[in-house]
Amino acid sequence: MTGAPAIADDTLPSLVKEAAAVLSRATSAAEVLSAHDMAATIYDAAKRAARLAKAKRAHDELINATYRVQADSLEIESLAKSRLAKEYDAARPAGAEKGGRPKTVPDGNGFTAEEVGLTRKQVHEARQMRDAIEHDPGIVRRALDQMLAERVEPTRAALKRELPRANLRAAVGTDSATAAERGNNLYQTPPEAMRALLSLTRFSPKVWEPACGRGAISRMLEDAGYEVELSDLIDYGTADRFGEVQRVENFLASAPRGEDPERPDIVTNPPYGADLNAFVAHALRVHRPRRMALLLNLNFLCGFDDPDRCFSMDECPPKTVYIFTRRLPMMHRDGWDGPEASSRMNTAWFVWELDEATGTYDAGGHRDTTILRVDWKVFENAKPCGPRGPDDNRVPVPAAAPPSGVSLSWEQLHDKGRILAKLGSVEVAAVFPEEKGCTWSFWLGTVTGPHHKAKSVAIAKAAITKLFAERTGLAVAE
């Protein structure tokens, strides 16, 4: 369709009902096609209205209303496509070869399949939709409801992507629940993700978890020695170890803390969907944490048409992105106790760090994001690094080395877990043993450094010792 007529926004819901009625009454292919075209026109109008509302930063309720219209019109359009596929195939002569010319539809209404005006690609997609609906009659509505719950704009492309996922969710029980059972679509962060983060990065002693859910992240932060501030859009009644119950607030409307010296760092698994880009940008613009770690889909690295995404990735780039080489265990919805599925999502910890010298996240235009590939299994027995101290970014080194040189000590608290290289009480590097070989990381003047591969722990220790001597100019005693 090229250029749909303008439709007033307030008439869209009534037009959706009219299109649904036309489809329900349809007894011929022509009437089905009419309902399809009505739904397509309504969808195009709602889509324009949603984009305009977002551009004007309209109230969430207005945007959500237009999304609902888009979803409802997409459902009608999908059901109409399914009916058209049936009519199209019914018009084909029995035994006709693939691609054979269709005849008049058998009901004698004079409507030919050619007059449907569908291309080969559209016929193929209509058949796919018919097959999906025949296999699971409610799949389209559930897929659309899932997008609405996650505040994802229900577009044709998004629906096409979501249908296979809806099949998977139905298989493991995450999609068979009613809207009431799904509640707020809470998917808790797996401990594997947190163990890796807390082994790789330190934060200020006080950390804010602004999407706390039921405390999957905050409990592990507290176990690692942090004081945690809790809040969420939804009241889950989550409390910290002192019994302080979470605040209920919309993070996107939360007040700025600016350069408040007591402002906490931020660690969270933010809500995915329509508000994700705004969530990240609001944290960087308004709250300006010294350090912020967000567990995100790896796709957050991409995209250029959202100003908030560009602000977060280009104007305020993260200092480090820890990409999980092995997918995290599936984050099942809150309360699910059925069979578990493996995850299909690639994730990473995106870590932003405010440059104290320039007061910016891009270090005055001189920062390049470091991409590190990590395997969360390496950190299964790792001890958390713990909160940052006042001299966390500086390793105290004597003005002159004693004649015998300084000594690095090695500490391994858990069997096969992380081995720390320490100068006195200060950690400067770590070795992460693996079944085959190992990885190691060195930091001096920064919190973490890149990970390197080594064939053995002994080789990794030797490399760390050599690098320490080169960076400090000190002799290292054996």
N, C-alpha and C positions, 0 to 999 in steps of 0.2 A: 504494500500500500504506500502511495506517495503523498504525503501531506494530508493528514486527517483534519476534518473541520474542527474549529475551536468549540469547546464545550465548557460551560460554566462549571467550576469545581463543585458547587453545592448540588448540582444535578447528577453527579456521577453515581452516588449510591442507588438512586432510583433507577437510573439507566442499567445498572448491573442487575437489579431485580427484573427489569423488563427483558434483558437478554437471557437471563436464566429461565424466564417463563416461556420465551420463544423456543428455547432449546427443549424444554420439557414437553411442549405441545407438538414439536416437530414430528411429522409423519413422512416427510420426503427429504431427499438430499438437498433440494433447493432451500427448504426451511432450516435445515441444519447449517447450510452455508450462510444463511442470513444471520443466524445466531452467532456463528463464528466471527463474521465480519463486524457485528455490533460489539462483541467482546473485544476484538482487536482494536477497534476505534476507541473504546473506553479505556483500554490498557494504555494506549499511546497518550491519551489526554491525561490520565493519572500520572503517568511517568513524567510528563512535562511539568505537571503541578508539583510533584515531589522534588524534582530538580530545582525548580524555582524557589520552593519553600526552603530548601537547604541553602541555596545561594543567599537568600535573605536572612538565614539563620533564624527561621521561624521556630515557634514553640514545638517541642517534641510531639505533642499531641496532634498537631496539624500534619506533621510529616508522617506520623504513624497512621493517621486516618487515610492519607493518600496511598500509603503502602498497602493498607487493607483493601482498598479499591483495586489496586494493581493485582493483588493476590486473587481476589474474587473474580476479576475479569480473566485472569490467566487460567483459573480453574474451569470456567465456562469454555474458554478457547480450547483447552486441552481435551475436555469431554467432547466438544464439537469435532476436533481433529480425529478423535477415536471413532466417532460415528461416521465421519467422512471416509476414513480408511475402510470401514466395513462396506459402505455404499460403493466405493470405488472398486473394491475387489468383487463385490456382488455383480458389478457391471461387466466383468471380464467373462468372455466365453469359457465354458467348461473345457479344461484341458489346454487352454491357450498357453503358448510359450511365454516365458518371462519377457515383458516389454511389448506383448501383443496389444493390438488396438482394442480398447474397451468398447462395448456396445452400450445401448441405452439401458438405464437402470430398469430392472425387471418390473417395477410397480406400474409402469406404463405412464409415468407422469411426464415423459418426454425430456427429462433431464439427463444429459449425458455426462459421463465422467470427465470428458474433456472440458466441459463447461465449468467444472469445479475450479479450473484455473490454477491447479497445483503443478509445480515442477516435479521432476523425478525425485529431487532431494526432499521436497515437502511431503511427497507421498511416502517416502521411506521413513521420515520422521513421524508422520501420522500413524503409520503401521507400528512403529516402535511404541508410540504412546498408547495405541489400542492394546498391544500385547501387555504392556506394563499394567494397564488398568484392568484388563481381564484377569491377569494373574493376581492382582491385589487392588480391588476397587477403590480403596481409600488412600492409595499411595500419593496421589497428587495433592490432596488436601493436607495430608500430614507433612509432606515436604514443604508446602507453602506456610503452614503453621509454624514449622521449625524455623524458617527464615524470619517470620514475623517476631517470634519469640526472641531470636538473636538480633533483632533490629537490622537485618540484612535486607536490602531492597530486593523485592521479588521480581526479578526480570526474567525474560525468556531464557537467557543464557544461564542465570543462576538456577532456574528450575531444572534445566537440562543437566547441570552438574549435580544437583541435589538428589535427583531420583535414584541413581545408583547407591548413594549414601543412605537414602531412606530404606532401600532394600536391605542394606547391611544392618541398619539399626533395628529393623523389624526382626532380623534373624537373631539378634542378641538381646532383644527386649527393650532397647532404648527408644524405639519409635512406636511400639504398640501401646504405650501408656497414653492415657487421656491428657488433655491440657492441664487438668487439675493435678494429675499424678506427676507430670513433668515439673509443675510448680515454676520456679524461677530459672530453670535450666542451669542448675549449679553443677559444675564439673570440677571436682577437687584436684588440686595439683599433686602428682605422684611424688612420694618421698625421694625417688631416684633423682628427680630434677633438682630438688633442694640440696641433697647431699653433694652433688657436683658443684652447685653454685657456692655453697658455704666452704668448700675445699679450695675454691679458686679465687674467691673475692672476699675482702673484708668491708664492713660497713661501719658507720658511726655507731656508738653505743646505743643510740635510740633510733628505731626504724619504724616507719609508718607502713601499714598494710591497708590500703584504701579499698580493697575488694576482698575482704577477709573471709567471706563465706563462713564455713564452719571451723576455720582455723588450721587448715592443712599446712599453710606456710608459716603462720605465726607460731605454732607449737614448736616447729623445728628451729625457728629463729630464737625463741626463748631457751630452748635446750642448748643452743650454741652460745648463750650468754648475753643475748640482746634484750633490751627493754622494748616492747612492741606496742605501738599505738594502733588501735583497731577501728575501722569504719567500713561501712558497706551501704549500698543503696537499699538493701533489704535487711530487715531486722531478724538476724538468725540467733540472737541472744548469745553470741560468742563472747567469751570473756578472756582476759589475760590471766597470768598466773597469780595476780594479786586480787582477782575477782572483779576487776574493772570491766564493765560490759561495753561492747562496741558502740560507737556513735552510728546513728542512722542518718546518712547524708548522701546527696548526689555529688560525686567527686567533681563533675563538670561545673558545679555551682559553688564549689568550696572556695573559701577565702584565701587570698595570697599570704604567703609567709615571707616572700621576698628574700631579703638579706638577713633575716632573723638568725642570730648566731646559734639559737637553740633548735632551729628547724631540723627535722629528722631526715635521714635518707629514706628512699622508697623502694620496697621490694614487693612485687605482686604479680599475679597472673591475671591481667586485666580482662574485662568482658570483651569477647570478640563480637564482631558485628558492626552495625552502622556507626556506633560511637567510639570505636577503637582509636581511629586517627585523632579524634578530638581529645580523647582521654590522654594519650601520650603527649600531645602538644600542650594541653593544659598543665600537665605536670611540669614540663620544661619552661613554659612561659611564666606561669603564675607562682608555682611553688619552688622552682629552681633548687632541687635537692643537690647536695654535693655529689651524691652518687645515687643512681637509680638502676635497678635491675628488673626487667620485664620479661616474662616468658611469653614468646610470641611465635606465631607461625613464621616459618622461614620466608614466606612470601612478603613479609614486611620489608624486606630488602628492596622489593620492586615497587613499581607504581610511580606515576608522575602527575596524575590529574587531580590529586587531592592536595590542597594547600597545606593542610595539617600534616599529611604524610611527608611532603617535601620539606616542611619546616623541621620535622623531627629527624629526618635522615640526611638532609643537605645543609641546612643552616645550623643545626645542632646535632651533628653526627654522633652516634655512640662511639665510645672509645674502644670497646671490645665487643665482639659477637662470638659467643661460644656455641658453635653448631654441634648438635648431637649427631654423631656418626651413626648411632643406633637409635631407632625411634623409641621414644618413651612408651611405657605401658599405656594402654588406653585409659583415658580419663572418662569413666562412666558417670552417668548422671547420679545426683545425690539420691541415696536410698535404693539404688539398683543392687539386687543380690542374685541376679540370674547368671547365665553363662557369660564369660568375658571374651572379648575379641581383641585382636592385635590392632595397634594404631596404624592409620594410614597417613598421619600428619607428620611432616618434618618440622621440628621445633628448634629453637635456640634461645639462649639467654642474651638479651640485648642490654649492655651495661653502659650507661651514660656517666660521665665524670666531669664535674665543673672544674675548669682550669682556674686555680686560685690567682694566678698572676694576671690573667686577662679578664676574669669574671665571665668567660664565655665557655660554651661546650665544645667549640671548635678550636680552642687554644689560639685565638686570634687569627684564624684562617690557616693554621699550620698543622692541623690534626688530620691524620688518616686513620680510618677505622681498621683495627686489627681483627682479622678473621681467624679463629682458632677452632679446629675440629677436635672434639673431645668425646670419649665414650663413657657414658654414665656408669657402666659396670666397673670401671677402674676405681670408682669412688665408693663402692658399696661398703667398705670397711674403714673409710677415711674419717679422721677426726676433724670437725670444723675448725677453721682458722681462728674464729672468735672476733670480737669487735676491734676496731681500729683504736690505736692509742694516739697521743698527741704527736709522736715522732714516727708514725707508721710508715711514712714515705721516705724516711731517712734512716740509713743503717749507720749507727755510731761506730766510727773507726778511730783507733788511737792515732795521735798526731805522728808518732813514729813507732814502727813495729819493734817489738822486743827482738833481741838477737836470734832467738829460736823460732821467731815467727808466730803468727796467730794460729789458733786451732779452730777448725770447724767440727762441731759435734753432729752426730746423726741420731735421730730419734724416730723409732717406729713403735707406735702405741698398740697397733693391731696387726696381727699376723697377716701378711700379704697386703697390708694397707699402705698408706702413704708414708714415705720416709722423709723426715724434715732435715734439712741442713741448717744448723743454727750457729750463729756467732754469739756466744754467751746465751742470752735469753731471746735474741732477735733472730727470727726466721728469715733466711735469705734465698732458699731454694727448696725444691721438693722432687723426689723421685716417686713415680707411680708404677710399681711392679705390675707386670702382666704375665700371663702364662707363657707367652713367647715374647721375649724382649721386654722393653718397658718404655715409658716416656718420662721426660723430666722437664722442669721449668725453673728458671732462675729469675729472681727479681732483686734489683738493687737500685733504689731511688724510685721504683714504681711498685705497685702492689703485686702484679703478676707479669710474667714474661711469656713469650711464645713457648709452645710445647715442642720438644724435639724427641726423635726416636733414638733408642740405643739398644744394642743387642743384649745387654745385661745390666744389672744394677751396678756392678763394679765399674763398667765403662761410663755409666751415667754419673756416678760419684766423681770419677776422675775428670770428666768434662766440667762439672760444676766447680770443682776445686781450681781447675785451670782458669775458668772464666772469672771466678772470684779474684784470683791473683791479678789477672789482667785489668779488671775494673778498678781495683783498690790500690794496686801497686805494692801490695803487702806480700811478704813471703808467708806461705801457708805451711805450717808444720805438719808432718806426716802423722 
